[in-house]
Amino acid sequence: MARKIMIAGNWKMNGLSADGLELAKAIKAEVKLKKRNCEFVVCPPFTLLGTIKKALKGSRIVLGAQDCHFDEKGAHTGDISPLMLLDMGCTYVILGHSERRTDHGETDELVSKKAKAAHKAGLKTIICIGETLAQRESGETIDVCSKQILGSVPDDATAVDTVIAYEPVWAIGTGKTPTTQDVEEVHAAVRKVLAKKLGRAQANKMRILYGGSVKPSNAKELLSLPDVDGGLIGGASLKAGDFLAIADNAGC
Ligand code: 13P
């Protein structure tokens, strides 16, 4: 079964009302220009979810958030629950991004707990994994990514409710990318681990995105590899033209 390419924009901590709205409108207009066969997701900061949801109305671009808590509600100052995200119109939530693992000490166990709660609420998850530069240099990439998959992806995850994003930490925001051979090697290994954990049928249907310094000029080589099913785009998702050029070059 063919896996539908996903082009997802992670805006991270960027965007105030005016520029966020302008960006969403520009993406919506660009998406409309061509018949496209991929799934577009934009993940603005929490503060812009309502504004962007309205701006995207009538388009086929879906909304995602960048994190959630594992509880439905309660005494968790500053946190946002999966139900709240659903209530704001989100379809997806990114979990376990390396910036959250680093800035907030998130562990695989916590990511899995959040993912279970998100699925229970009816959200789909984009679960991020990826090695640091030191881990890559010491040859631990596959082991690190396998361990993250085993620990962060719930045992009952399916290809419908879960997308994996492989994002080498050292490639995020640096302009550096792994070779296409390295990317394909990790994605194939991740799919093998998913098959062990979830069964071959789910693993074959589950999308594995690549993220880390994707731009229009490298999108074709990185995103058209056999086991790469789209991209999770950071910096380049903040320019509508670049975001759509990435989709074009990824063949959708
Ligand atoms: P960049 O595309 O800016 O490298 O960020 C990638 C990323 O972290 C997406 O989640």
Boltz pocket constraint, residues with backbone or C-beta under 6 A from the ligand:
constraints:
  - pocket:
      binder: B
      contacts: [[A, 10], [A, 97], [A, 167], [A, 171], [A, 172], [A, 173], [A, 174], [A, 175], [A, 211], [A, 212], [A, 213], [A, 214], [A, 232], [A, 233], [A, 234], [A, 235], [A, 236]]
      max_distance: 6.0
